[in-house]
Amino acid sequence: MMTPQSISTLKERAEKAVAQSDFLQTKEDFTKQDTEILKLAIKYSTDLLLELVNACEAQDNQIKQQIEENEKLKTQLVEQDVKYNEFFKKLSASFAETAKICEIISRESKKVRTK
């Protein structure tokens, strides 16, 4: 994998070579230097494309990993929600039972007071 510095160096070499050469007008104008310049430009373009592909693959892998982590978190949230629902059902039943007991105590205490 090319580093930003090596890409920059390659780019500078390509730009310098292009600046030193005359623009080509005909097929016969191609010289060995022009061929080398074209090869260098193609290599530079190819290297940049490879860097772009690698960066995209890395980003794609990171996105896939984040999606997996989000799915795990979603599963954990659903499981936690189920646990909370069960807890609140038990708590509600416990309050209802406590209310019944309080009602019974209240009735019994009224009976005792009336005697």
C-alpha positions as CSV (number, residue, x, y, z in Angstrom):
1,M,0.0,0.0,0.0
2,M,1.4,3.4,-0.9
3,T,1.8,6.0,1.7
4,P,0.6,9.6,1.2
5,Q,4.2,10.7,0.9
6,S,5.0,8.1,-1.8
7,I,1.8,9.1,-3.7
8,S,2.8,12.8,-3.4
9,T,6.3,12.0,-4.7
10,L,5.0,10.0,-7.6
11,K,2.5,12.8,-8.4
12,E,5.3,15.4,-8.3
13,R,7.5,13.2,-10.7
14,A,4.6,12.8,-13.1
15,E,3.8,16.5,-13.1
16,K,7.4,17.5,-13.5
17,A,7.8,15.1,-16.4
18,V,4.7,16.4,-18.1
19,A,5.8,20.0,-17.6
20,Q,9.2,19.3,-19.2
21,S,7.7,17.6,-22.3
22,D,6.0,19.3,-25.2
23,F,2.4,18.4,-25.9
24,L,2.1,15.7,-28.5
25,Q,0.5,16.7,-31.8
26,T,0.9,13.5,-33.9
27,K,1.6,9.8,-33.4
28,E,5.2,10.4,-34.5
29,D,5.8,12.8,-31.7
30,F,5.8,9.9,-29.2
31,T,9.3,9.5,-27.9
32,K,10.7,7.2,-25.3
33,Q,10.4,10.0,-22.8
34,D,6.7,10.5,-23.7
35,T,6.1,6.8,-23.3
36,E,7.8,6.9,-19.9
37,I,5.6,9.9,-19.0
38,L,2.5,8.0,-20.0
39,K,3.6,4.9,-18.1
40,L,4.2,7.1,-15.0
41,A,0.9,8.8,-15.4
42,I,-0.9,5.4,-15.7
43,K,1.0,4.1,-12.7
44,Y,0.1,7.1,-10.7
45,S,-3.6,6.8,-11.7
46,T,-3.6,3.1,-11.0
47,D,-2.0,3.6,-7.6
48,L,-4.5,6.3,-6.7
49,L,-7.4,4.0,-7.8
50,L,-5.9,1.2,-5.6
51,E,-5.7,3.5,-2.7
52,L,-9.3,4.6,-3.3
53,V,-10.4,0.9,-3.5
54,N,-8.6,0.0,-0.3
55,A,-10.1,3.0,1.5
56,C,-13.5,2.1,0.3
57,E,-13.1,-1.6,1.3
58,A,-11.9,-0.4,4.8
59,Q,-14.9,1.9,5.1
60,D,-17.2,-0.9,3.9
61,N,-15.8,-3.3,6.5
62,Q,-16.2,-0.7,9.2
63,I,-19.8,-0.1,8.1
64,K,-20.5,-3.8,8.2
65,Q,-18.9,-4.1,11.6
66,Q,-21.1,-1.2,12.9
67,I,-24.2,-2.8,11.4
68,E,-23.3,-6.0,13.3
69,E,-22.7,-4.1,16.5
70,N,-26.1,-2.3,16.0
71,E,-27.8,-5.6,15.5
72,K,-26.3,-7.0,18.7
73,L,-27.4,-3.8,20.6
74,K,-30.9,-4.1,19.1
75,T,-31.1,-7.7,20.3
76,Q,-29.9,-6.7,23.8
77,L,-32.5,-3.9,23.9
78,V,-35.3,-6.3,22.9
79,E,-34.2,-8.8,25.5
80,Q,-34.0,-6.0,28.1
81,D,-37.4,-4.7,27.1
82,V,-38.9,-8.2,27.6
83,K,-37.2,-8.4,31.1
84,Y,-38.6,-5.0,32.1
85,N,-42.1,-6.0,30.9
86,E,-41.9,-9.2,32.9
87,F,-40.7,-7.2,35.9
88,F,-43.5,-4.6,35.6
89,K,-46.1,-7.3,35.3
90,K,-44.8,-9.0,38.5
91,L,-44.7,-5.6,40.2
92,S,-48.2,-4.8,39.1
93,A,-49.4,-8.1,40.3
94,S,-47.6,-7.5,43.6
95,F,-49.3,-4.1,44.0
96,A,-52.7,-5.7,43.2
97,E,-52.0,-8.4,45.8
98,T,-50.9,-5.7,48.3
99,A,-54.1,-3.7,47.6
100,K,-56.2,-6.9,48.3
101,I,-54.4,-7.4,51.6
102,C,-54.9,-3.8,52.6
103,E,-58.6,-4.1,51.8
104,I,-58.8,-7.3,53.9
105,I,-57.0,-5.6,56.8
106,S,-59.2,-2.5,56.5
107,R,-62.4,-4.7,56.5
108,E,-61.1,-6.7,59.5
109,S,-60.2,-3.6,61.4
110,K,-63.7,-2.2,60.8
111,K,-65.2,-5.5,62.2
112,V,-63.0,-5.2,65.2
113,R,-64.0,-1.6,65.8
114,T,-67.7,-2.3,65.5
115,K,-67.6,-5.0,68.1
